[in-house]
Amino acid sequence: MRRMILTAIATLFCLSSPHASAHMPAKAKETLRGLPGVAVVIEPLHPTTERDGLKQSQLLTEVEQQLKDAGIRVLTQEEWKATPGAPYLYVNVAALKKSYGLYAYAIEVCLNQVVILTRDQQVQEFAETWETREVGTVGKAQLATVRKSVAAHVAVFIRDYYAVNPHPSGKERHKGKV
């Protein structure tokens, strides 16, 4: 039994490498072309996860600041509603605390926007057009380090965004690097 648990933990550690994130088709970047900005949505975290140091409000603040520092506009709710496609960057951190003190977690960062069905253009629906994911484990004392992993995924979004959109001028761009 102990060997099975250790094997499962080792597997999760291997999967938690940055290379474990889902690879989007090259065309996924194209769905970011022309976006004037994005709203940010952070999925609520489990109360135990919040108590142990990973906070939804902190993730929201950090993701929004990372985007702003990179020169990507963070849309207010009013701007978001008025923006064609209503694009939003969705961040979900699902963390499950195990009795032996480890958290198993899954990170999902994706861009959702309204798309139109080509065979019936009356059908418009939100769809995930760009995404990156990760799974891993971390000890309770290091749970807050999951924020660094979220930031790394947001950095991939920023990189892909600027692969198809012009970079802002030096004045508009803050201290963020892309």
N, C-alpha and C positions, 0 to 999 in steps of 0.2 A: 504494500500500500504506500509506504513511504517513497519507494522508488517511483511509483506512478505520479505522485505529487511532485517530486523533484523533476521528473521528465516534463510534466505539464508546465512547471515554472520555467524550466530551461527553454522550452518551446516558445513561451510568451516572451522571454527575453530576446530570443532570436527574431521574433516577429516585430519587436519594438524598434528595430533599426530604422533609420530614415528611409531605407529602401523598401520597407514593408508597405509604404503608402501606395494607394491605388494609382495606377498610371492612367491618365486621361489620354484619349486620342489627341493627336496634334491639332485637330480641328477644334477641340474644346477651347483652346486659347482664343480662337476667332469669335467665340460667343461673348468675349469680353470687349471686343472692338467697339469703340464709340460710347462706352458707358461713361456718363458724366460724373459718376460716383456711385456709392452703394450705401444702403442702410446696413446696420449691423444688428443681428439677432443672436443672442446667446441663450441657449436652452437652459432652463432652470436645473440646478444641481440638486442631488439628494441632500437632505438636511445633515446627514452624517458627514458627507463630503465637505459641506460648508463648515461644520464644526471642526473638522480636522485641518482646515486651512486653505481649501480651494474655494474661492468665492466667485459667484456669478458676477457681482458688481465689479470686482477687480478685473475679471476677464474682459468685461465690456469696456471698461476704461482703457485697458491696455491695448485691446484690438483696435479701438477707435483711434487712440493716439498713434499707434504704429502706422495705420493707414494715413492719418493726417501728416505725420512726419515724412512719409514717402510721397506726399503730394496728391494723394487720392482723396477726393471729397467724400466726407461722411454726410450722407443725406439726413435731414431732419424728417420726421414723419410726414409733414406737409410736402416737402420736396420729393420724398419717396413716392407719395401718392400721385404727384404730378409728373413724374418721370416715366417716359415710355418704357414698358417692360417691368416697371417697379422692381429693380434689382436689389437683392439684399444678400449680404454675406452671412451665412448661417454657421454658427459654431456650436457643436454639441460635444460635451465631454461626459461620457457615461463612465462612472467609476463605481466599482463594486468592492466593498471592504470585506476581506476574508477574515475568518477567525484567527488566523496565524499572523495577522498584522500587516499583510500586504494588500494593496489595492490593485485589482486588475482594471485597466482603463482602455477606453476606445475614444479616439479623437476623430471628429469629422468636421472638416471645414469645406463648405461648398457655396457656390454662387447659384442662387435661385432667381429666376425671372419668368415673366409671362412669355409663353411661346404660343404660336398659332399653328394649328394642324393644317398641313398643306392640302389635304383632300377635302377639308371643310373649314374654311377660314373663319367661320362663326365660332368654332371651338378654340377658345383661348384658356390656357391653364398654366399655373406655375409649374416649372420643371427645373430640375438640377441640371445646369449646363456645364459646370466645372466643379471638380472636387478633388480632395486629397484626404487620406485617412491614415490612421496609425493605431496599433494596439500595443499594449505593454503592461508592465507591472512596476510598482514602486512601493517602497515602504511608507507607512503612515507619516513618519517624520519628514519624508521627502515629497509628500503629496503636492506641495506648492510648486515643485519643480515642473509639474505638468504644464504650468503656464509657459515655460520656455519651449516646450514642444508645440503648444498652440501657436506661439510667436513664430516658430520655424515654419509652420504650415501657412500662416498668414504671409510670411516672406515669400513663399512659393507663389501665392496668389498675386502678390505685388510684382514679382518677376514676370509672371505670365501676363498680367495686365499691361505692363510696359513693353512686353514683346509685341503688342498689337496697337498700342496707344502712344502718342508722343509724350515725352518726358516734360514736366513743367519746367519753366525757366528757373534759374538760380534763386530769384527773388521769391517765387511762389513755393519753392521746395525748401523744406526745413532741414533738419539735421539728419533725416533718415537716409539710409543707403539702400539702393535697389540692386 
